[in-house]
Amino acid sequence: MKPFVTLPLLFALVSLVPLGLACAPTSGGKKVYYATGKGAVTPDGLHRVKWEPFEATFVKPGAKLGNYDSVILEEVTISYARPPHRYAMPGMSDGMDDNFALSSSATQHMKEYFQKAFAKELSGSDQFKVVEAPGPNVLRISGNIVNLQITAPPQSAMLNPDESVYTSSPGSMTLVLDADDSLTGEPLVRVGERSEIGDSMGQFYESNPVSNAGAVRQLFDNWARRLRQELDQFKSLPEIPTD
């Protein structure tokens, strides 16, 4: 996997700092609103746009996503917000400052959930098919989970494994997705968003491997569905307009 963008850029991706907007109409009558001001353009030439469904979207002006009909999925990378605790110690503070380490098996399962969610969603698209090798019409999708924070101690971290923990969210994570040309590596689309893990209605539940895995799957399914929507929208444009 190619080296990813720097951490300052990751923070800029999900920043909600108000930005000015400049409109660029497409030949089909649709409009792309480019952000202006600080953080509007990345070092690798992507421009931020006001575009749903992700919190932050960057695109390559002039790119023609309609030329692509296939995607290849890279294995997702995972990194913590800061070095996590291995065990829940007596007297440790509760709340948002807690940050626990997932076991190696839980981390691997998370990667597998991610891969399956995105492969399933993109393979169901009428616009793209999932392939195994790069090519001239293939987008490379690279997923990166950064600033992972697990605030509810996993059972493996509990000094008393029979103790129950109830939470509305066992943690949070930031997703950054890159869609690049699979042959040249040219960046074309980048999206970013930070989300809580947990019940979408904010209901409390017992934090355990089964329920937390279900919450992670739900989040990944949601992100995969929205990435498909994002790519389909850009593909429908004859060309992403220059600003």
C-alpha positions in Angstrom: 0.0 0.0 0.0 1.3 3.4 -0.9 2.2 5.9 1.9 -0.8 7.9 3.1 -1.3 11.5 3.7 0.1 13.2 6.8 -1.7 13.5 10.1 -2.2 17.3 9.8 -4.1 16.6 6.5 -6.2 13.9 8.2 -7.3 16.4 10.8 -8.1 19.0 8.1 -10.2 16.4 6.3 -12.7 16.1 9.2 -12.5 19.6 10.3 -15.7 21.6 10.3 -14.0 25.0 10.0 -16.3 27.2 7.9 -15.1 27.5 4.3 -16.0 29.9 1.5 -17.6 28.3 -1.6 -17.1 28.8 -5.3 -19.5 27.3 -7.8 -18.3 25.4 -10.9 -21.2 24.2 -13.2 -20.7 21.0 -15.2 -21.7 20.4 -18.8 -24.7 18.4 -17.6 -26.1 21.4 -15.6 -25.0 20.0 -12.2 -23.0 22.2 -9.9 -19.9 21.4 -7.9 -19.2 23.8 -5.0 -15.5 24.2 -4.3 -14.3 25.3 -0.9 -12.1 28.3 -0.7 -9.7 29.4 2.0 -7.4 27.6 4.3 -7.4 23.8 3.9 -9.4 23.9 0.7 -6.6 22.3 -1.4 -4.5 19.3 -0.3 -0.7 19.0 -0.9 -1.4 16.3 -3.5 -3.8 18.5 -5.5 -7.3 17.6 -4.3 -9.8 20.3 -3.8 -12.5 20.2 -1.1 -16.1 20.3 -2.3 -19.5 20.7 -0.7 -20.8 17.2 -1.6 -22.8 14.7 0.3 -22.9 12.1 1.8 -19.6 12.4 3.7 -18.5 15.0 6.2 -15.5 16.0 4.0 -14.9 15.3 0.3 -11.9 16.2 -1.8 -11.7 15.7 -5.6 -9.3 16.1 -8.5 -10.6 18.9 -10.8 -10.8 17.7 -14.3 -11.0 14.0 -13.4 -13.3 11.8 -15.4 -14.7 9.1 -13.1 -16.9 7.9 -15.9 -13.9 6.2 -17.5 -13.7 3.8 -14.5 -15.9 0.7 -14.3 -14.0 -1.4 -11.7 -12.5 -1.1 -8.2 -9.7 -2.9 -6.4 -9.8 -2.9 -2.6 -6.7 -2.5 -0.4 -6.6 -3.9 3.1 -7.6 -1.2 5.6 -5.0 0.2 7.9 -5.9 0.9 11.6 -4.2 3.3 14.0 -5.1 4.6 17.5 -5.5 8.2 18.5 -2.7 7.6 21.0 -1.0 4.6 22.6 -3.8 2.6 24.2 -4.0 0.9 27.6 -3.8 -2.9 27.7 -5.7 -3.3 31.0 -8.4 -1.5 32.9 -6.7 -0.7 36.2 -8.5 0.2 39.5 -8.9 3.9 39.8 -8.6 4.5 36.1 -10.8 7.5 35.0 -13.9 6.7 33.0 -15.1 8.5 30.0 -13.7 10.0 26.8 -10.1 10.0 28.0 -10.0 6.2 28.2 -8.3 4.4 25.3 -8.0 0.6 25.3 -6.2 -1.7 23.0 -8.1 -4.2 21.0 -6.7 -7.8 20.9 -4.9 -8.8 17.7 -7.9 -11.1 16.8 -10.4 -8.3 17.3 -8.2 -6.0 15.1 -8.1 -8.7 12.4 -11.8 -9.2 12.6 -12.3 -5.4 12.2 -10.2 -5.5 9.0 -12.3 -8.5 7.7 -15.6 -6.7 8.5 -14.4 -3.7 6.6 -13.2 -5.7 3.5 -16.5 -7.7 3.4 -18.7 -4.6 3.8 -17.0 -2.6 1.0 -16.7 -5.6 -1.3 -20.3 -6.5 -0.9 -21.6 -3.0 -1.5 -19.4 -2.2 -4.5 -19.9 -5.5 -6.1 -23.7 -4.8 -6.0 -23.2 -1.6 -8.0 -24.4 -1.2 -11.5 -21.5 1.1 -12.2 -18.5 -0.8 -10.8 -17.3 -4.4 -10.4 -14.7 -5.6 -7.8 -11.5 -6.9 -9.4 -8.2 -8.3 -8.2 -5.7 -6.6 -10.4 -5.0 -3.0 -11.4 -5.9 -1.7 -14.9 -6.5 1.4 -17.0 -10.2 1.5 -15.9 -9.7 0.5 -12.3 -10.0 2.6 -9.2 -7.9 1.6 -6.2 -9.8 2.1 -2.9 -7.6 2.5 0.1 -9.3 2.6 3.5 -7.6 4.1 6.6 -9.1 4.1 10.1 -7.2 6.6 12.2 -7.7 8.1 15.6 -9.3 4.9 16.8 -10.4 5.3 20.4 -11.9 2.5 22.4 -13.5 4.0 25.6 -15.2 0.8 26.9 -12.6 -1.7 28.1 -12.8 -5.0 26.1 -13.4 -8.1 28.2 -9.8 -9.1 27.6 -8.7 -5.9 29.3 -10.9 -6.3 32.4 -9.3 -7.5 35.6 -12.6 -9.2 36.4 -13.8 -10.7 33.1 -17.2 -11.4 34.6 -17.9 -7.8 35.2 -20.4 -6.2 32.8 -20.0 -2.8 31.2 -22.9 -0.9 29.7 -22.4 1.9 27.1 -24.1 3.7 24.3 -20.8 3.8 22.4 -17.6 1.7 23.0 -15.5 4.2 21.1 -15.1 6.2 17.9 -12.9 6.3 14.8 -12.1 8.5 11.8 -12.4 6.9 8.4 -10.4 8.3 5.4 -11.0 6.7 2.0 -8.9 7.3 -1.1 -9.9 6.5 -4.6 -6.8 6.6 -6.9 -6.0 5.5 -10.4 -4.8 1.9 -9.9 -2.0 2.3 -12.5 -0.6 5.8 -12.0 -1.5 6.3 -8.3 -3.1 9.6 -9.2 -5.4 10.7 -6.4 -9.0 11.3 -7.6 -11.4 11.3 -4.7 -10.8 11.4 -0.9 -13.5 11.4 1.8 -13.2 11.6 5.5 -15.5 11.4 8.5 -15.4 10.7 12.3 -18.2 8.6 13.8 -19.1 7.0 17.1 -19.3 3.2 17.3 -22.6 2.0 18.7 -26.3 2.0 18.5 -27.6 4.6 16.0 -30.3 5.6 18.4 -27.9 6.1 21.3 -29.3 3.3 23.3 -27.2 1.7 26.1 -26.3 -1.9 25.7 -23.9 -4.4 27.3 -20.5 -4.0 25.9 -19.2 -7.4 24.8 -17.5 -8.9 21.7 -20.8 -9.8 20.0 -22.6 -6.5 20.5 -19.5 -4.4 19.7 -18.8 -6.4 16.6 -22.4 -5.8 15.4 -22.0 -2.1 16.0 -18.7 -2.0 14.0 -20.4 -4.0 11.1 -23.3 -1.5 11.1 -20.9 1.4 10.8 -18.9 -0.2 8.0 -22.0 -1.1 6.1 -23.2 2.5 6.4 -19.8 3.9 5.2 -19.7 1.3 2.3 -23.2 2.3 1.1 -22.3 5.9 1.1 -19.0 5.4 -0.7 -20.9 3.6 -3.5 -23.3 6.6 -3.6 -20.4 9.0 -3.7 -18.6 7.3 -6.5 -21.9 6.8 -8.5 -22.5 10.6 -8.2 -19.1 11.5 -9.5 -19.2 8.9 -12.2 -22.4 10.4 -13.6 -20.5 13.7 -14.3 -18.9 13.9 -17.8 -16.0 15.6 -16.0 -15.4 17.0 -12.5 -15.2 20.7 -13.4 -12.1 22.8 -12.8 -12.5 25.6 -10.4 
